Amino acid sequence: MPDLKLLTPRECEVLTHLAQGQQNKEIALALGIAEHTVENHLKHIYHKLGVQNRVEAVLLFWKHHGEG
């Protein structure tokens, strides 16, 4: 299983918001960053975790946190 420790603190924040069901625009507003920046973080998260999309990333997040 990919290690979530590979993620930066900001990527972890983005993934946490993603796991709460927030869309990119909502994540951007919550973190005070541009939506484009959220998209960049998501690309990095997907690459580091070896997933293809937000659903796979969230499933991995919940599996890692024992709630999936």
BALOBA-1460 file (C-alpha; in Angstrom, 3 decimals):
// residues 68
<rec num="1" residu="m" x="0.000" y="0.000" z="0.000"/>
<rec num="2" residu="p" x="1.333" y="3.467" z="-0.822"/>
<rec num="3" residu="d" x="2.456" y="5.418" z="2.207"/>
<rec num="4" residu="l" x="0.556" y="8.606" z="2.990"/>
<rec num="5" residu="k" x="3.738" y="9.820" z="4.706"/>
<rec num="6" residu="l" x="5.051" y="10.576" z="1.197"/>
<rec num="7" residu="l" x="2.645" y="13.520" z="1.067"/>
<rec num="8" residu="t" x="3.563" y="17.031" z="2.129"/>
<rec num="9" residu="p" x="1.586" y="18.588" z="4.994"/>
<rec num="10" residu="r" x="-0.371" y="20.697" z="2.461"/>
<rec num="11" residu="e" x="-1.139" y="17.638" z="0.320"/>
<rec num="12" residu="c" x="-2.422" y="15.920" z="3.460"/>
<rec num="13" residu="e" x="-4.701" y="18.895" z="4.118"/>
<rec num="14" residu="v" x="-6.026" y="18.755" z="0.553"/>
<rec num="15" residu="l" x="-6.596" y="14.998" z="0.804"/>
<rec num="16" residu="t" x="-8.411" y="15.404" z="4.132"/>
<rec num="17" residu="h" x="-10.791" y="17.946" z="2.596"/>
<rec num="18" residu="l" x="-11.218" y="15.686" z="-0.423"/>
<rec num="19" residu="a" x="-12.132" y="12.791" z="1.870"/>
<rec num="20" residu="q" x="-14.805" y="15.024" z="3.424"/>
<rec num="21" residu="g" x="-16.454" y="15.223" z="0.005"/>
<rec num="22" residu="q" x="-15.402" y="18.761" z="-0.862"/>
<rec num="23" residu="q" x="-14.957" y="19.874" z="-4.441"/>
<rec num="24" residu="n" x="-11.831" y="21.663" z="-5.643"/>
<rec num="25" residu="k" x="-13.395" y="25.105" z="-5.286"/>
<rec num="26" residu="e" x="-14.464" y="24.378" z="-1.709"/>
<rec num="27" residu="i" x="-11.005" y="23.072" z="-0.831"/>
<rec num="28" residu="a" x="-9.424" y="26.188" z="-2.328"/>
<rec num="29" residu="l" x="-11.674" y="28.463" z="-0.272"/>
<rec num="30" residu="a" x="-11.067" y="26.494" z="2.922"/>
<rec num="31" residu="l" x="-7.288" y="26.584" z="2.510"/>
<rec num="32" residu="g" x="-7.046" y="30.104" z="1.105"/>
<rec num="33" residu="i" x="-5.404" y="28.985" z="-2.135"/>
<rec num="34" residu="a" x="-6.308" y="29.112" z="-5.823"/>
<rec num="35" residu="e" x="-8.376" y="26.337" z="-7.347"/>
<rec num="36" residu="h" x="-5.549" y="25.737" z="-9.822"/>
<rec num="37" residu="t" x="-3.219" y="25.131" z="-6.869"/>
<rec num="38" residu="v" x="-5.629" y="22.521" z="-5.519"/>
<rec num="39" residu="e" x="-5.572" y="20.813" z="-8.923"/>
<rec num="40" residu="n" x="-1.756" y="20.772" z="-8.832"/>
<rec num="41" residu="h" x="-1.760" y="19.299" z="-5.341"/>
<rec num="42" residu="l" x="-4.206" y="16.620" z="-6.480"/>
<rec num="43" residu="k" x="-1.976" y="15.669" z="-9.421"/>
<rec num="44" residu="h" x="0.948" y="15.258" z="-7.016"/>
<rec num="45" residu="i" x="-1.184" y="13.265" z="-4.574"/>
<rec num="46" residu="y" x="-2.399" y="10.911" z="-7.310"/>
<rec num="47" residu="h" x="1.151" y="10.362" z="-8.546"/>
<rec num="48" residu="k" x="2.620" y="9.754" z="-5.086"/>
<rec num="49" residu="l" x="-0.177" y="7.365" z="-4.093"/>
<rec num="50" residu="g" x="-0.291" y="5.586" z="-7.450"/>
<rec num="51" residu="v" x="-3.974" y="6.311" z="-8.009"/>
<rec num="52" residu="q" x="-5.850" y="7.621" z="-11.031"/>
<rec num="53" residu="n" x="-8.577" y="9.804" z="-9.546"/>
<rec num="54" residu="r" x="-10.131" y="11.358" z="-6.459"/>
<rec num="55" residu="v" x="-12.260" y="8.295" z="-5.678"/>
<rec num="56" residu="e" x="-9.207" y="6.041" z="-5.508"/>
<rec num="57" residu="a" x="-7.345" y="8.624" z="-3.424"/>
<rec num="58" residu="v" x="-10.218" y="8.894" z="-0.933"/>
<rec num="59" residu="l" x="-10.579" y="5.102" z="-0.690"/>
<rec num="60" residu="l" x="-6.877" y="4.827" z="0.077"/>
<rec num="61" residu="f" x="-7.160" y="7.626" z="2.639"/>
<rec num="62" residu="w" x="-10.011" y="5.874" z="4.459"/>
<rec num="63" residu="k" x="-8.263" y="2.495" z="4.275"/>
<rec num="64" residu="h" x="-5.175" y="4.043" z="5.838"/>
<rec num="65" residu="h" x="-7.291" y="5.630" z="8.574"/>
<rec num="66" residu="g" x="-9.139" y="2.379" z="9.319"/>
<rec num="67" residu="e" x="-12.546" y="3.642" z="8.265"/>
<rec num="68" residu="g" x="-12.761" y="2.246" z="4.759"/>
